[in-house]
Amino acid sequence: MSNSSIISLYTPRELLAQVGARAKALRLSKGIRQEDLARSAGVSVATLKRFEATGQATFEVVTRIAIALRAESDFDQLFHRPPRRSLDEVLERSVNRQRARRAR
């Protein structure tokens, strides 16, 4: 499946908002105040509030918040490698890469 055939059901803004809302829900489920999480993550309370409300933050801030919430293992699914289909596919990709390098 090529990247051009993948259709997203969400806009980037919607995805950001969902991530922020999930982080807030996790924080609340653990009974952590915004001030305490911000301190643990090393970010300002304003930054945390903006992230929870909109999902907008730098990737470093999101990572800090995830670590403070003990949710960093969730990053394992982000950009995961697709499983190999067969040994032939692995060998074919290797040959194609070598040909591409030589063509330059």
C-alpha positions, 0 to 999 in steps of 0.5 A: 500500500502506498502512502498516497492511498492512505486516507486519514479520518482526522485533520492534524488539528483533530489529532492534536486535540485528541492527544491533548485530551487523552493526556488530560484524561490520564492526568485526571485518572491519576489524580495529578494536579496541573501544577504538579504535572507541569513541575514534574515535566519541567514545563510551565503550567501555561504550556501544559494547559495549552497542550491539554486544551489543543494538543499543541506543543513541541515534541519535546514537551509532549515527551516530557509530559508522557514521561511524567505521566509514565506513558512513554511506552506509548511512543513505541507505536508511533512510526513503527516499522511495518512487518516484512512480508517475505524474505524475497521482499527484503532481498528485493528492497536491498537490491533496489537500494543498491541500484539507487545509490549507484545511479546517483 
